Amino acid sequence: MKRAFPFCLSILVGAIVQCFAQNDQPASRGNENSFEELPELKASEILKPEFLKGPHFTVRESVPTSSGMNQFVIDSDYGVFDADGNAMLVQRVGEVAAIAQLKDVSRTDQFQQSLVTAAKGPYNAAKNVVQDPGEALSSAGKGLMKFMRRTGETVKHVSRGQTEKDSEGNKAEEMIGYTRTKRQVAARLGVDPYSTNPVLQKELDGIAWASFGGGFAFSAATFPIGGAVGLGLTATSVSKTIGQLINEKSPPELKAINRSTLRAIGASAKDAERFLENAAFTPTHQTAFVHHLKALDGVANRGAFVRAAAENSSSEADALFCVQTSALLTKIYAEQKPLARIVMLGDFPVAVAQDGTVVVALQWDYAAWTARAASFTNQIQELAHQSGNKGVLVALSGEASPRLQQELRSRGITVRDRVSSGPLK
């Protein structure tokens, strides 16, 4: 599987944040021995046991770190999954547990009978989603997400097998009921209903189809929560309230809420629309990102981060970078430093606190002292000088190497790593 070139790394290449990239070449060949080479990590040494191995999965021992993300490969009973980064590993492990439970339910006599009943029913719009998984679900981040995003907006695209004599109102009602049922199943399992995991999507669709179209008795007792299930939304730092919003509101409703919030925090109409139409962001990613920016109440220039996210994001890894970075800023804002404004270094958002401290929040799994790290440090120190030399705080979601911490601290920079430790020991 070809890995995407993430937004965070594209920023680094285009400007300065490339400092922590995995395979950077030193800026000066003469000084190359003074910089670190990033190691290949071992899963057994860095992961908590529950993320290393479970009843239906094992994470491979070798963990390269690239583009700021630890690169995991998960061998599971349901296929091999790549996880680009710590946050994605948390999500995928939760999804494996959810898939196991969904498959157990789908083997029951009640479920099988519900499928027979559903096949005889009138709900062709919902039926088409399940009967055509190859096209509708093989690329959930594109096909299914676009499909669900259009629900209630352009109903004529919902069912390619329907004739024009069918009532568009009836089709909309059918799909609204179907997608609501699917969100309820996902909520009970604690997974993202808009996940780009095609195996999970196929299983969710099967249960939703049997429940909505065939009267399957879906209830809270159907899916007992245990183990890693319930971790899906934590990967995007979504609060309980936002999780409920995602599961209760349709994609068009979420888009309307997010649009209003983006405009309220200072994003232009053009930037807001470009962000909301960017397929790299699922409705969950969009809502989480907007929620975190909203929580930065009173912080100036948040719209600039929206613009950068909209213009540069082209993959799920990009979306997670934006969500996690905004979450880190929110955490710092709430717990330690009241922030005054966001400034952009190239396309990368850096905050300036009310006391003048420059705050660099990085969604980064493993950072080391590289040539470009040194270059970036110089840029940050220059910004700090312009802000009155009130200090610099670098906050990393993952781990900073001992050498990086030493180099930054020797320059008077405060370092906080493991701010969002996730699956790390």
Buried (B, 14 or more C-beta within 10 A) or exposed (E): EEEBBBBBBBBBBEBBBBBBBBEBEBEEEEEEEEBBEBEEBEBEEBBEEEBBBBEBBEBEEEBBBBBBBBBBBBEBEBEEBBBBBBBBBBBBBBBBBBBBBBBEBBEEEEBEBBBEEBEEBEBBBBBBBBBBBEEBBBBBBEBBBBBBBBBBEEBEEBBEEBEEEBEEEBBBBBBBBBBBBBBBBBBBBBBBBBBBBBBBBBBBBBBBBBBBBBBBEBEEEBBEEEBBBBBBBBBBBBBEEBBEBBBEBBBBEBBEBBBEBBBEBBBEEEBBBBBBEBBBBBBBBBBBBBBBBBBBEEBBBBBBBBBBBBBBBBBBBBBBBBBBBBBBBBBBBEEBBEBBBBBBBBBBBBBBBEEBBBBBBBBBBBBBBBBBBBBBBEBBBEBBEEBEEBBBBBBBBBBBBEBBBEBBEEBEBEBBBBBBEBBBE
